[in-house]
């Protein structure tokens, strides 16, 4: 951050612009940057969340890295991330294309499609918990054995349910992104393709998908980094259970820190979470092949 | 991370214009497969919502006995009365205070910062700051909740509404600055120049030129942050403990813990907590959706 002391080159020396940016910078540094440094510092301490904080070297890290729970939590985190991406992306693209279509009824369906966007994770998780209850839920009430399983009581099923509910909640948001992307594809491309006799499917794979490349990267980045923060939904729906079947990293951090009063190890988990997020974001940017934010600003 | 949220178009305001722009394809024969899939997805979305609503109107006694997809012949509002008597009005007020208290400064600060970044791109300080905010996009900020908790305790704010407002503002800044900067960059340079010729200060230019011209973006960012903060769960869970200070999602969770066996009452609480947002959605759907689309698609 040596740049903080940099002098503005070639410009009115007393511009107020830096002052305009100061309020955002102060709040962001105070409640995001300092905590980010703080979480690294806390991972080398022992703290129960109430008493004094004592430096303890690598104790927390040793505890976390030798815990067989860590590879499992990492595995669950990536499983939820990959599966929910694989479910959400194709469906969101198809729904986005569908809603960008012209008929009136599509717009009407869209009104309902976007309702889950408005609901809190807590509300969605609680409704699904009741709906999936093996004795009193929807399946049991309809008397369909296939639907009245112990959805949240069996490890494999519970993970599937988490992926389903996550997708149900977030597909609307990504549909919206793709709908906007589809609407910006030049019409002339489709007209040309039709003259060449390309059918609907060829047009989708030949024009729509390639044109949506950057939209897909945008949406996927939000999905992947967002999936690291699926805390509330899983916390309310399964609390990480049954056993540890749905214990993702964010939940692991909360449980160690705020339930077991082990803030040191919980901070170490948080550091791992940050590193995973950064690595994934950088990887996706590589795939994107360009740095739109910076290059656009350069060209301003 | 930064290949996002770029070069948005203005959201179409008028309905008829939107319909003209809606279709990327010329009209042609009906797409039966697409239509069928569309109705199928409607069922996936609507059935849980419908079930939640009709169950919340059933008495607990006939909930177990009745067909889950058939509305009861004698709907009752008793469940709703129970929820409201459980202090939900207070939680609603808490949610409003936290959301408004965080969104207004978050959007104002982000707008000022975005303006500075676009207009002062030559200054190394502002470029570095932009990089810092972009980094915030790549990091799951929830991971900082433990030090945030520590800072809030040290500031003597633990178990208060400001404790929720401050970190909420910080977490909202990266995405807001990015979206707003993308829109401010689209304002023609000549307009800024003519303002300067007229002797307007940066402060006046910011509020009188940039803000009106980027209203759709401001709306987008306000809606998005409003929804995120309104529905937030982790910060209230970690930073407050008094029952009086619960926000709606947290109140919903504790209500479920208390009345777990009374499913219709729990679902009534679900409906009630989402009602305010759904009312807004019913009235401002077009602005809301076009606003979100404008900010996030390229």
Boltz contact constraints between the chains, C-beta under 6 A:
constraints:
  - contact:
      token1: [A, 3]
      token2: [B, 124]
      max_distance: 6.0
  - contact:
      token1: [A, 3]
      token2: [B, 128]
      max_distance: 6.0
  - contact:
      token1: [A, 6]
      token2: [B, 124]
      max_distance: 6.0
  - contact:
      token1: [A, 6]
      token2: [B, 125]
      max_distance: 6.0
  - contact:
      token1: [A, 8]
      token2: [B, 123]
      max_distance: 6.0
  - contact:
      token1: [A, 11]
      token2: [B, 122]
      max_distance: 6.0
  - contact:
      token1: [A, 16]
      token2: [B, 202]
      max_distance: 6.0
  - contact:
      token1: [A, 17]
      token2: [B, 116]
      max_distance: 6.0
  - contact:
      token1: [A, 17]
      token2: [B, 119]
      max_distance: 6.0
  - contact:
      token1: [A, 17]
      token2: [B, 120]
      max_distance: 6.0
  - contact:
      token1: [A, 18]
      token2: [B, 125]
      max_distance: 6.0
  - contact:
      token1: [A, 20]
      token2: [B, 112]
      max_distance: 6.0
  - contact:
      token1: [A, 20]
      token2: [B, 116]
      max_distance: 6.0
  - contact:
      token1: [A, 21]
      token2: [B, 113]
      max_distance: 6.0
  - contact:
      token1: [A, 21]
      token2: [B, 116]
      max_distance: 6.0
  - contact:
      token1: [A, 21]
      token2: [B, 129]
      max_distance: 6.0
  - contact:
      token1: [A, 23]
      token2: [B, 109]
      max_distance: 6.0
  - contact:
      token1: [A, 24]
      token2: [B, 109]
      max_distance: 6.0
  - contact:
      token1: [A, 24]
      token2: [B, 110]
      max_distance: 6.0
  - contact:
      token1: [A, 24]
      token2: [B, 113]
      max_distance: 6.0
  - contact:
      token1: [A, 24]
      token2: [B, 173]
      max_distance: 6.0
  - contact:
      token1: [A, 25]
      token2: [B, 129]
      max_distance: 6.0
  - contact:
      token1: [A, 27]
      token2: [B, 169]
      max_distance: 6.0
  - contact:
      token1: [A, 27]
      token2: [B, 170]
      max_distance: 6.0
  - contact:
      token1: [A, 28]
      token2: [B, 170]
      max_distance: 6.0
  - contact:
      token1: [A, 28]
      token2: [B, 173]
      max_distance: 6.0
  - contact:
      token1: [A, 31]
      token2: [B, 166]
      max_distance: 6.0
  - contact:
      token1: [A, 31]
      token2: [B, 167]
      max_distance: 6.0
  - contact:
      token1: [A, 31]
      token2: [B, 170]
      max_distance: 6.0
  - contact:
      token1: [A, 32]
      token2: [B, 136]
      max_distance: 6.0
  - contact:
      token1: [A, 32]
      token2: [B, 141]
      max_distance: 6.0
  - contact:
      token1: [A, 32]
      token2: [B, 170]
      max_distance: 6.0
  - contact:
      token1: [A, 35]
      token2: [B, 144]
      max_distance: 6.0
  - contact:
      token1: [A, 35]
      token2: [B, 147]
      max_distance: 6.0
  - contact:
      token1: [A, 35]
      token2: [B, 148]
      max_distance: 6.0
  - contact:
      token1: [A, 36]
      token2: [B, 144]
      max_distance: 6.0
  - contact:
      token1: [A, 38]
      token2: [B, 147]
      max_distance: 6.0
  - contact:
      token1: [A, 39]
      token2: [B, 144]
      max_distance: 6.0
  - contact:
      token1: [A, 39]
      token2: [B, 147]
      max_distance: 6.0
  - contact:
      token1: [A, 98]
      token2: [B, 34]
      max_distance: 6.0
  - contact:
      token1: [A, 98]
      token2: [B, 38]
      max_distance: 6.0
  - contact:
      token1: [A, 100]
      token2: [B, 24]
      max_distance: 6.0
  - contact:
      token1: [A, 101]
      token2: [B, 23]
      max_distance: 6.0
  - contact:
      token1: [A, 102]
      token2: [B, 22]
      max_distance: 6.0
  - contact:
      token1: [A, 102]
      token2: [B, 23]
      max_distance: 6.0
  - contact:
      token1: [A, 109]
      token2: [B, 38]
      max_distance: 6.0
  - contact:
      token1: [A, 109]
      token2: [B, 42]
      max_distance: 6.0
  - contact:
      token1: [A, 112]
      token2: [B, 42]
      max_distance: 6.0
  - contact:
      token1: [A, 112]
      token2: [B, 45]
      max_distance: 6.0
  - contact:
      token1: [A, 112]
      token2: [B, 46]
      max_distance: 6.0
  - contact:
      token1: [A, 113]
      token2: [B, 45]
      max_distance: 6.0
  - contact:
      token1: [A, 118]
      token2: [B, 277]
      max_distance: 6.0
  - contact:
      token1: [A, 118]
      token2: [B, 278]
      max_distance: 6.0
  - contact:
      token1: [A, 118]
      token2: [B, 281]
      max_distance: 6.0
  - contact:
      token1: [A, 119]
      token2: [B, 274]
      max_distance: 6.0
  - contact:
      token1: [A, 120]
      token2: [B, 231]
      max_distance: 6.0
  - contact:
      token1: [A, 120]
      token2: [B, 249]
      max_distance: 6.0
  - contact:
      token1: [A, 122]
      token2: [B, 233]
      max_distance: 6.0
  - contact:
      token1: [A, 122]
      token2: [B, 249]
      max_distance: 6.0
  - contact:
      token1: [A, 122]
      token2: [B, 252]
      max_distance: 6.0
  - contact:
      token1: [A, 122]
      token2: [B, 253]
      max_distance: 6.0
  - contact:
      token1: [A, 123]
      token2: [B, 270]
      max_distance: 6.0
  - contact:
      token1: [A, 123]
      token2: [B, 273]
      max_distance: 6.0
  - contact:
      token1: [A, 123]
      token2: [B, 274]
      max_distance: 6.0
  - contact:
      token1: [A, 126]
      token2: [B, 256]
      max_distance: 6.0
  - contact:
      token1: [A, 126]
      token2: [B, 270]
      max_distance: 6.0
  - contact:
      token1: [A, 127]
      token2: [B, 52]
      max_distance: 6.0
  - contact:
      token1: [A, 127]
      token2: [B, 270]
      max_distance: 6.0
  - contact:
      token1: [A, 130]
      token2: [B, 263]
      max_distance: 6.0
  - contact:
      token1: [A, 131]
      token2: [B, 48]
      max_distance: 6.0
  - contact:
      token1: [A, 136]
      token2: [B, 64]
      max_distance: 6.0
  - contact:
      token1: [A, 138]
      token2: [B, 51]
      max_distance: 6.0
  - contact:
      token1: [A, 138]
      token2: [B, 68]
      max_distance: 6.0
  - contact:
      token1: [A, 141]
      token2: [B, 68]
      max_distance: 6.0
  - contact:
      token1: [A, 176]
      token2: [B, 292]
      max_distance: 6.0
  - contact:
      token1: [A, 176]
      token2: [B, 293]
      max_distance: 6.0
  - contact:
      token1: [A, 177]
      token2: [B, 296]
      max_distance: 6.0
  - contact:
      token1: [A, 177]
      token2: [B, 297]
      max_distance: 6.0
  - contact:
      token1: [A, 180]
      token2: [B, 293]
      max_distance: 6.0
  - contact:
      token1: [A, 180]
      token2: [B, 297]
      max_distance: 6.0
  - contact:
      token1: [A, 181]
      token2: [B, 297]
      max_distance: 6.0
  - contact:
      token1: [A, 182]
      token2: [B, 24]
      max_distance: 6.0
  - contact:
      token1: [A, 185]
      token2: [B, 24]
      max_distance: 6.0
  - contact:
      token1: [A, 187]
      token2: [B, 24]
      max_distance: 6.0
  - contact:
      token1: [A, 190]
      token2: [B, 24]
      max_distance: 6.0
  - contact:
      token1: [A, 190]
      token2: [B, 25]
      max_distance: 6.0
  - contact:
      token1: [A, 214]
      token2: [B, 3]
      max_distance: 6.0
  - contact:
      token1: [A, 214]
      token2: [B, 298]
      max_distance: 6.0
  - contact:
      token1: [A, 217]
      token2: [B, 3]
      max_distance: 6.0
  - contact:
      token1: [A, 218]
      token2: [B, 4]
      max_distance: 6.0
  - contact:
      token1: [A, 221]
      token2: [B, 1]
      max_distance: 6.0
  - contact:
      token1: [A, 228]
      token2: [B, 140]
      max_distance: 6.0
  - contact:
      token1: [A, 229]
      token2: [B, 140]
      max_distance: 6.0
  - contact:
      token1: [A, 229]
      token2: [B, 142]
      max_distance: 6.0
  - contact:
      token1: [A, 231]
      token2: [B, 234]
      max_distance: 6.0
  - contact:
      token1: [A, 232]
      token2: [B, 233]
      max_distance: 6.0
  - contact:
      token1: [A, 236]
      token2: [B, 253]
      max_distance: 6.0
  - contact:
      token1: [A, 257]
      token2: [B, 146]
      max_distance: 6.0
  - contact:
      token1: [A, 263]
      token2: [B, 146]
      max_distance: 6.0
  - contact:
      token1: [A, 266]
      token2: [B, 146]
      max_distance: 6.0
  - contact:
      token1: [A, 267]
      token2: [B, 146]
      max_distance: 6.0
  - contact:
      token1: [A, 270]
      token2: [B, 143]
      max_distance: 6.0
  - contact:
      token1: [A, 273]
      token2: [B, 140]
      max_distance: 6.0
  - contact:
      token1: [A, 273]
      token2: [B, 143]
      max_distance: 6.0
  - contact:
      token1: [A, 274]
      token2: [B, 139]
      max_distance: 6.0
  - contact:
      token1: [A, 274]
      token2: [B, 143]
      max_distance: 6.0
  - contact:
      token1: [A, 277]
      token2: [B, 138]
      max_distance: 6.0
  - contact:
      token1: [A, 277]
      token2: [B, 139]
      max_distance: 6.0
  - contact:
      token1: [A, 277]
      token2: [B, 140]
      max_distance: 6.0
  - contact:
      token1: [A, 278]
      token2: [B, 138]
      max_distance: 6.0
  - contact:
      token1: [A, 281]
      token2: [B, 1]
      max_distance: 6.0
  - contact:
      token1: [A, 281]
      token2: [B, 138]
      max_distance: 6.0
  - contact:
      token1: [A, 285]
      token2: [B, 1]
      max_distance: 6.0
  - contact:
      token1: [A, 288]
      token2: [B, 3]
      max_distance: 6.0
  - contact:
      token1: [A, 291]
      token2: [B, 2]
      max_distance: 6.0
  - contact:
      token1: [A, 292]
      token2: [B, 2]
      max_distance: 6.0
  - contact:
      token1: [A, 292]
      token2: [B, 3]
      max_distance: 6.0
  - contact:
      token1: [A, 292]
      token2: [B, 6]
      max_distance: 6.0
  - contact:
      token1: [A, 293]
      token2: [B, 2]
      max_distance: 6.0
  - contact:
      token1: [A, 293]
      token2: [B, 134]
      max_distance: 6.0
  - contact:
      token1: [A, 297]
      token2: [B, 121]
      max_distance: 6.0
  - contact:
      token1: [A, 300]
      token2: [B, 121]
      max_distance: 6.0
  - contact:
      token1: [A, 300]
      token2: [B, 185]
      max_distance: 6.0
